[in-house]
Amino acid sequence: MDIRTRLISTAEQLFDRHGFNATGMDRLTAGAGISSRTLYKHVGSKNGLIAAVLNERDRRFHRQVEKDSIDALFGALEAWSAQESARGCLFLRACQETGGDVPEIAEAMARHKQRLRDRIGQIVVAEIGRRDDELVETIQLLFEGATHMAAYRGITTVDVARRAAQRLADAARAS
């Protein structure tokens, strides 16, 4: 594993477990086994590192949710929560902890959320045979809510959201 990959992987684990503000540069360099000079050479700044972590997480997440049904989408969320963590959305946590005004972090979050919305939009068309922006918004709300509830209620909440989303899609198809 190259230095940048090791740094990003270590940083993601530390940020997810301890938060962005509580994870200092000393902890990051020690965890990755590199010097602070090497860290800055590869990512430029802590905000640059956060953005790199989010972009890598986005890539992995969207590879996992490349599904074509509501059932499979929520199944992917269950698997993601079991594998990665059930601590809520790392993108929203990054924006909250950094105040939401760090451009590279805000852009990473906006891009991630738009990609999720686009995926859900494709699933809605596949499930009901037409576009339905309100249904897309509602399913994304259920998906995001399940992501956060899993942090304190367990991943079984994902199944509740899945069933609700499927009922809404079934009703939209029937109307």
Helices and strands as residue ranges (DSSP letters): H 3-18, H 25-32, H 36-43, H 46-64, H 70-83, H 90-97, H 103-128, H 133-153, H 156-174
